[in-house]
Amino acid sequence: MGTLTKADLVEKIYATHPSLTKSQAVQAVELFLSLAKSSLIQGDDVLLSGFGKFNVRDKKPRRGRNPQTGSTLILDARRVVTFKPSGLLRDRVNKG
């Protein structure tokens, strides 16, 4: 088990699509990631059928604690990206 990197994606696309050059495979991966990032930055969801859904959630300010000093502080409101896998992906991961 390991980590799938952007370079791995490029290699897999290049290997399975003989009509593409390596630079075209790089462009395809970069374009997809750019579109996904732009959508999330605008607050839109990214839905990939059979894979899952990325969405942006707003978190309210909350009380936190400095672990070194133990003092209480207020953490600012922020936006976070969450991922919810599709039922199909969840089932396949669990059957493993």
Buried (B, 14 or more C-beta within 10 A) or exposed (E): EEEEEEEEBBEEBBEEEEEBEEEBBBEBBEEEEEEBEEBBEEEEEBEEEEEBBBBBEEEEEEEEEEEEEEEEEEEEEEEEEEEEBBEEBEEEEEEE
